[in-house]
Amino acid sequence: MDVLGSTGFVLGNLSRAQSNERKDVNALASGLRISSAADDPSGLAIAETIQTKVSGLQQGVANVQSANNLLQVADSTLASVQSILQRIHGLIVQSRSDLVSIGSLNSIQTEIDTLLREVNKISGETNFNGVHLFDGSLDTSPPGQSSTVKITSEPGADGATPSSTVVNADGLGNPGALVSNASVSTAGGVASLVEFRILSYSTNPVDPITGPLGVPGVYVQTVVYSTDPAFGAAPQNVAITAVPTDGGPLPGLFLTSPSGTKNVLGFDLANITQADVGTAITFLTTLGSNAGTGHALAVNSGGSEGNVVSIALPTVSAQALNVAGISVLPPGLVDTFNNPAGTAGSNVYAADAAEARTQAAIEQISSARARVGAQSVALSEDANNASIQIVNQTAAESAIRDINVGQATTQFTRDQVVSQVATSVLAQLQVSAGSLTRLLLQTI
């Protein structure tokens, strides 16, 4: 009987069983199938790669939350600016009444000026964690285009709002707009409110500059209001021109500022007849703006390089919103030759310009809030996508790294049984070895 050989065999199996037991205990205690590179080298490498991805995604979700907090601050700020502009609009409407005294108009203007300063303060000071939001540093807007928008003309002497259409626009019996192809040039132009109104008919009207026309015609009044300091010695100019009737359309006309340094409007004048007296048309012109010189914030919303969402915010200063310098006070007048001509008896054109510009600013803020909302939605979608990836990637890592508890428990029980049996067999072999030795000694 090879007792010593059997003992070595049992000891080897016992050692392996005890080694397996130690591994089983470590795995069950930690919950991990792979706790070191020795457990599964390739599995560990794959699991660590997945974990890196998961960590990046988790940080991306945190970044998105911070970015959404920034956008909430931005939207609240824009809402405040919009509320201020709506208050200004209400004050302008209040000022457009002949029942308001000049003292009350001054009080209204003081409040408007104060509110505009508050808009500038909000624009310059609003920040999130030290990042200024509306001072232009995040403005990436493309260049704005010059625009000429037709607005409602003031009522005439009869109190009715005049039509902007003449009966014979092209001289062929087809009606059309009193003024067409109206545009302002960005280079050397001036933002303004311009009204054309046909005042009266005469068989021989006298033009204030050129004298008698010599043919039947009408008097066309042009009122231009601009707060641009380069416009003239005063904000408002009123000019009357004699224009022949049934002389055909007059294309390629233009207005210049009384100072002679600014282009006001280029336009075509329709064919005018005696029946067109009372017709009026009004335009509000704005100049194109420069492109934003800021840079968008980049938010990494994913677990790898390139998963970036940009956040851009506009400038909301009074200048950027084109409401700087608006006034509801009766403006000073200047004649065709840029000579001061007193003060207008009414604030109607100043208030018209202020109201139109304020309404445009309110719409601009509404558009900005819509863009902020869209950016917030984009970030939320990125966060949702990242959260789904985190769940899936974590499940994949768990399948590689984590222990199968049922399987590990079964293996541990098996190794325990093997160890116990081996120990018992080893004890029996030791007894057998002693008996064999005594037997051999007895035979000598």
Disulfide bonds with the S-S distance in Angstrom:
none
